[in-house]
Amino acid sequence: MNQIFAGEAAIHFGPADFTIMEPGHYVKCAVTNAKIPLDQLRYWSHERQEAYIDAAASLKAFQRVAG
């Protein structure tokens, strides 16, 4: 793996896609703090600019804000 892309990426989350602002290999889940490889990133909130490891983590984040 290229060392430039080995760490955490800086991402700007849009409503339908994301933009890599700083290169990296992963982002961290806002709920579980698990590392999410960028090629597996499927869940995020563009309003809160947060990434989630899976749908369950996304739901927990939504409930945290809504409740």
GIURHU-V135562 format. One record per pair of residues at least 24 apart in sequence whose ideal C-beta (glycine too) atoms are under 10 Angstrom apart, sorted by the first residue. I is the first residue (numbers start at 1). J is the second residue. Records with the same first field share a line. If there is no record, write none. Layout:
I: J / J
This chain:
1: 25
5: 38
8: 35 / 36
9: 36 / 37 / 38 / 41 / 51
11: 38 / 41 / 44 / 49 / 50 / 51
12: 46 / 49
13: 41 / 44 / 45 / 46 / 47 / 48 / 49 / 50 / 51
14: 44 / 46
15: 44 / 45 / 46 / 47
16: 46
17: 44 / 46
18: 44 / 46 / 49 / 51
26: 51
27: 51 / 52 / 53
28: 53
29: 53 / 54 / 57 / 58 / 61
30: 57 / 58 / 60 / 61 / 64
31: 56 / 57 / 58 / 59 / 60 / 61 / 64
32: 56 / 57 / 60
